[in-house]
Amino acid sequence: ARVERKAVVSTQSTWELSIFTHLKDDQDEQIYVWFCEDEKLSIKQVRKYWERLQEEHANRAIIVLQSSITSHARRVVGALADQYLLELFQEEELLVNITKHVLIPKHIL
């Protein structure tokens, strides 16, 4: 399915990386991608993301963490799981050089 992307611009550097998009054929299928501002995801940030999801009538989000999530924030994310699909990833998990992967054959020119 094709998607339309709209970068959300703000004065904070991590907000500049935020992405809000939806399926081209179904604008009700919306998703946000956020990069966590602080080293640990806190309840304050989760609340901010939750409010943004409500404003945009979106029900999906990906949050990229610099390090980890506080235990209280983890409980809040768990409580929101009934209404929203929130996926959490650490930056390290997403940093992969595919040319160096063990299953990729050596590239020779």
N, C-alpha and C positions, 0 to 999 in steps of 0.2 A: 504494500500500500504506500502511496506517495504521501509525504508529509510537507507541510509548509512550516518554515522556521522563522521565528521572530526573536532576535536578541533583545533582551531587556537591558536598557542602558541606565546606569545610575552613577552616582559620584563615588561609590565604594568600588574598589578594584574587583572584588569577588562578584559583586552584582553585575559588573560588566561582562562577566563570563556566563551569567545565567542565560538559560535558553527556555523559552516558552513556545511550544509548538503543538500542532494538532494534525490529525489525518486530513489530507486534502479532500477526501470524499465524505468525511464525517467530522465536522468541526466540534462535535460534542466529545470526541475522544482527544482530550488534551493532556499534556504532560509538561511539567517543569523540571529543569535540571539546575541544581544549585551547587555551588562550591562553598563549603563552610568557611566562614570568616575567621573563626578562632581555631586554635589547635584542637580543642575539644568541643563537640556539639553540646550546647546547653539547652535547658528548658526555654530560656528566653528566645533563642534562635528557632527552636521547634515551633514555638508559638507564632513567631514572625512568619515562618514558612506556611503554617496552617492558615493564618489569616489571609495570606496571599492566595492560597488555593481556594479559599472561600470566595474571595473577591472575583477571581477569574472563573469560578464554577468548574474548576479542574478537580480530578480525583486521583491523579497519579503524580508521583514526583520521584526523582532520583537525587539523592544528596551525597555529594562527594566530600568525605571527611579528610582533614589533614592528618589527624591522628586517631582519635577515638571519640566515644560518646559517654557522657556522664550517666550514672545509673538511673538518676531521676528522669533524664531525657529519654533513656531507653524505655522506661515504663510508659511515658507519655506517647512515644511512637507506637508502642504496643497497643495502647488504648485507642489510638486513632486508626488502627488496622481494620476495624469494622467498616469505616467510611472511606478510607483512603489507602491506596497502594503506595507505600513509601519504601523505596529501596535504598539501602545505605551501602556505600563502597568507600574503602580507604584509597587515597591517592596511589599508594604503593601497589595496590591490586591492579590498577589501570595502567601502570607504567611498564610496558612490555616492548622490547625491541624484537619484532617478529623475525628479523633476519638472524638473530642470535638464538632463536628457540631451538631446542634439541630435536624437534621433529621436522624442522625445515632443512632440506639438503643444503650443503655449502654452495654458495654462489661463486661461480668462477667465470671471469670474463676472458 
